[in-house]
Amino acid sequence: MNTLIKNVTALLPDGAVSVVNIAVADDRIVSVGETPENFQAEKIIDGTAHFAIPGFVNAHTHASMTLLRSYADDMKLMDWLEQMIWPIEAKLRSDDIYWGAMLAAVEMIRSGTTAFADMYGPDMERVAEVVETSGLRGVLSRGLIGVAPDSEKKLEENAALYKNFHGAANGRITVMFGPHALYTCPPDYLRKIAAKAQELGAEVHIHMSETMGEVENCIKEYGKRPFAHVASTGLFDNGTLAAHCVHLDDEDIDLIKEYHIRVAHNPGSNMKLASGTAPVPRLLEEGICVALGTDGTSSNNNLDMLDEVQLVALLHKVHTLDPLAVPALTAVKMGTEYGAQALSLHDVGRLQAGNKADIVLFSMHGAAWTPCYNPVSLLAYSAKSTSVNTVMVDGRILMENGELKTLDEERILFEAQKVADRLTK
């Protein structure tokens, strides 16, 4: 379908803001600016007093963990995982994964996210169903735990996920391999994952250097820091999305650059779990791609990417005592354009002709948007995701004027609560 968004204030790729028309044909942007004379719109959206940005890209999450929101808060990471999260996750059924991911889809669309990188499992094919139904763009990986007795089965499940769903949903689904972390995946297992990923041409999504304890234990056990250790297994040879990357030294950063590793920074989760503050300004200065993720809702506790944009803009200012550490435009790009780069979505993340039509419109009506000197600064420092008005992915409208078009929200809330009750009560 051809859609024309008229008179909208838009964030352009060079960081400028201008009132333009955005013409969309099928799944792609045809023009940003003047509308081509021969363009015939089947649907016209009045963009007056709306701010258009590329859709938010959640570069690291565990979608079905919506089922565990508020279940286990205010704990240390390993205590949280071992005592609370993993025992409950062992009870998850296929339908539970589905309804948890459906709940995540509702939350993501409502808060302006159009693409997400999800590492979870088992039954990731159910998350693929959610991507198909919701209209979102998903980069999916089966979480791989090498110390589990069925680790080989998990690896085969990830391979099957790749073979069956990579490129599915009209290209909206991408599949990566998902080794959980070096402390749950012994070196030989990482080598097997590296070999399988290379065989299939898949990339890798892994947690790296999230806590100081992880770094210290790696040095104690393997005589190397995490990035050097994992590099020795060949895992980074396939293209890597590394979540967290909090505790880094010069050697780590050199390896991140050498292997062109993209970093998914999770400020909300890192703050809540007291994991530390990633050296984001340094990484950006070094030319490393740094995106934003929410992590799962049990360690955040939401999937609101605008929160992460605002947190990254503020956290690094106070951490470095530098008000210029992460400016507003950089924070917004980390949540959009850099997120697309981190997920290897090469035609997503910028409002420009030829790119996929993944577009979010914020209503600029309201106190948080008044007065409007600079929409980018308002987005990064004062706006709330409740001002998300319209969400489009691949040229298809997923939400319009605050109304979800692809999902039955009431049914999803009911089913998710029913699953949570069974799991925890």
Secondary structure, DSSP 4 states (H G I P E B T S, - for coil): -EEEEEEEEEE-TTS-EEEEEEEEETTEEEEEESPPTT---SEEEE-TTEEEEEPEEEEEE-GGGGGGTTTS-S--HHHIIIIIIHHHHTT--HHHHHHHHHHHHHHHHHTTEEEEEEEE-S-HHHHHHHHHHH--EEEEEEEE-TTSTTHHHHHHHHHHHHHHHTTTTTTTEEEEEEE--TTTS-HHHHHHHHHHHHHHT--EEEEES-SHHHHHHHHHHHSS-HHHHHHTTTGGGG-EEEEE--S--HHHHHHHHHTTPEEEE-HHHHHHTT-----HHHHHHTT--EEE----TTSSS---HHHHHHHHHHHHHHHHT-TTSS-HHHHHHHHTHHHHHHTT-TT-SS-STTSB--EEEEE--SGGG-S-S-HHHHHHHT--GGGEEEEEETTEEEEETTEESS--HHHHHHHHHHHHHHHH-
